[in-house]
Amino acid sequence: MLKGKKIVITGASSGLGKEIAILFAGNGAHVILLARSEKKLKEVKKLVEKNGGESSIFVCDISNLSEVKNAVGNIIQT
């Protein structure tokens, strides 16, 4: 059902965002992980890929409009 879909998840470095990322990736989605902590995002990326999922990471504070615009631009380019 999610195979081939790309899903952007904010707050993906912990808590509900992290769990959603792992769940969606496990169901075939390519999860695009956004959060402020690159270190934590890399840990989630490892978990996703360890379970056979695909992911990309983008460091972004969604309370900062210029960071959001930059992240969206990078996601579209990728």
C-alpha positions in Angstrom: 0.0 0.0 0.0 2.8 2.5 0.8 5.3 0.9 -1.7 6.8 3.6 -3.9 5.4 6.5 -1.8 7.6 9.2 -0.4 6.5 10.5 3.0 7.9 13.5 4.8 8.0 13.2 8.6 8.8 16.1 10.8 10.0 15.5 14.3 11.4 12.2 13.1 14.3 12.0 15.5 12.3 10.7 18.5 9.0 9.9 19.9 6.0 9.5 17.7 7.8 10.8 14.6 10.5 8.1 15.0 7.9 5.4 15.4 5.8 6.5 12.4 9.0 6.6 10.3 9.9 3.0 11.2 6.3 1.8 10.7 5.8 3.5 7.3 9.3 2.4 6.1 8.5 -1.1 7.1 5.4 -0.9 4.9 7.4 0.1 1.8 7.4 3.9 2.0 10.6 5.9 1.4 10.6 8.1 4.5 12.0 11.6 4.4 13.1 12.4 8.0 13.2 16.0 9.2 14.4 17.2 12.7 16.9 19.5 14.3 19.3 16.8 15.5 21.4 15.3 12.7 22.9 12.8 15.1 19.4 11.5 16.1 18.3 11.5 12.5 21.2 9.3 11.5 20.3 6.9 14.3 16.7 6.7 13.0 18.0 6.2 9.5 20.0 3.3 10.6 17.0 1.7 12.3 14.9 2.2 9.2 17.5 0.7 6.9 18.3 -2.2 9.4 14.6 -3.2 9.0 14.8 -3.1 5.2 13.3 0.4 4.7 14.6 3.4 2.7 15.1 6.9 4.1 16.6 10.3 3.6 17.5 12.8 6.3 17.3 16.6 6.3 18.2 18.8 9.3 15.6 21.4 9.7 13.9 23.4 12.5 10.4 23.8 11.3 9.9 26.9 13.4 12.4 28.6 11.1 10.8 29.5 7.7 14.1 29.8 5.8 15.2 26.4 7.0 11.8 24.9 5.9 12.1 26.5 2.5 15.7 25.2 2.1 14.7 21.7 3.2 11.7 21.6 0.9 13.9 22.8 -2.0 16.5 20.1 -1.2 13.8 17.4 -1.0 12.4 18.4 -4.3 15.9 18.3 -5.9 16.6 14.9 -4.5 
